Amino acid sequence: MATRDCHPLNKSNAHFASPKGPSLSDRLENYSTWIEARISNGYWPYARNLATPPEPTAKIAYTGRTAHKGINLAVQDYLALSTHPEIKEAAISATRDFGVHSAGSAMLLGNNPLSLQLEAALSDLLHLDHILLFPTGWAAGYGTVTGLIRDYDHIVMDQLAHACLQGGAAAATKNVHRYRHLDVAHAAEILGRIRSTDTQNAILVIAEGVYSMDSDSPDLAALHASCREFRATLLVDVAHDLGCLGDGTGQIGMQGMLGKVDIVMGAFSKTFASNGGFVATSDPRIKRYLQWFANPHTFSNALSPVQCAVVIKAISVIRSQEGETRRRGLLHASTFFRARLRQHGLETLGSPSAIVPVMLGKDAFAREASKAVADSGTFVNLVEFPAVGLGAARFRCQLMATHTDEQLVQAAQDIYDAVLSAGSKLNRRSDQTDAQISVLDG
Ligand SMILES: Cc1ncc(COP(=O)(O)O)c(C=O)c1O
């Protein structure tokens, strides 16, 4: 059994974020011991592996355990396109025509006719003329921010923006200002303050279409208006909503902002069945500049022909009647599952999207609940610091268009049972959490 110092319920990643000591590896000893204690006591729901395609039921193996089959709410394939027969066929045909790998950076000879076709398809979807492709969504976010912003410029970003944007901001400038989550008035106040002393340098405002841990969305028109007022540029990351919300154009389309946002950045990995990312803009100068100055575009191998073919086909499905039907399926699944969880007295965050966050609270409680759910027939993701704030751990359930009501009823029951089981285990401890108490009372 672990010593109290490395007890698997007692610490968080925050305790290990600044290791000290001259040996880069020796100073990781405590962290390794803590993780080993988590694994051997069943509190390590990370780095699992998927032994089947990412379908609504799947076989998944926890570290050190054999794979078992269950209801899968833990993968990112929102419209269930990864296993779509025509999309798989597109991948096979691209392999035959072009081989399996890109031949270099997009700036050298990494592009192929499919890259250009993909740029055209994205441009048409987003009503923005200029597209730049990246090997991952992360690269698109980090590369765009670091490519455009210099140390004398400013970044005004939602405090919950994704790690690729936060990391890009931290690497680009010390002038990073975070506004309260979704609070456009706060963003405007910060913009006003910056412009009152600095009229010379640029400001990039960063938001997301749907926030990945909270499933909520900002008022994009209001944010855009503030950007115009203070001569700032708006970047919106649409990783979690493009393709799967509204008519397929995500929150930007739903909010009447198609073609109006200065820079749209996204990832193919949630809805478009492939790794990869992009930046879209109406300004050709931004694309031209980023081709050289967005390092992950310039100095990393381009998307492979297979990835391009998959995303092109995914876009065509997304824009068809079938895409509409799949989006309706996803929205139904999300609304239905949220209602079911609430009937159990569980707290869900945000509004319907592919993401359903189930609030747990403190890490100890969340880890107990996660351990209990691992023994059930349902797979979910536990999210704890640094992916969310300390004490704000949650299950992040990610739905697919093809989940059935029956599967979701069972999954909600399994989550509820796991939360109850965690509650009764921790009831004997003095550090009960608010979430636990409210569930037990409810
Ligand atoms: C909001 C957001 N942006 C960007 C990314 C990065 O995308 P990818 O995983 O495709 O690199 C993610 C993925 O987690 C995300 O949630």
The ligand as an ORCA input file, in Angstrom:
! r2SCAN-3c Opt
* xyz 0 1
  C     -10.559     23.280    -28.143
  C      -9.472     22.416    -28.718
  N      -8.620     22.953    -29.586
  C      -7.624     22.220    -30.135
  C      -7.454     20.901    -29.808
  C      -6.319     20.121    -30.388
  O      -6.778     19.259    -31.372
  P      -6.011     17.920    -31.734
  O      -6.271     16.947    -30.644
  O      -6.665     17.522    -33.012
  O      -4.586     18.236    -31.899
  C      -8.330     20.303    -28.920
  C      -8.192     18.868    -28.575
  O      -8.191     18.413    -27.503
  C      -9.364     21.080    -28.337
  O     -10.203     20.553    -27.431
*
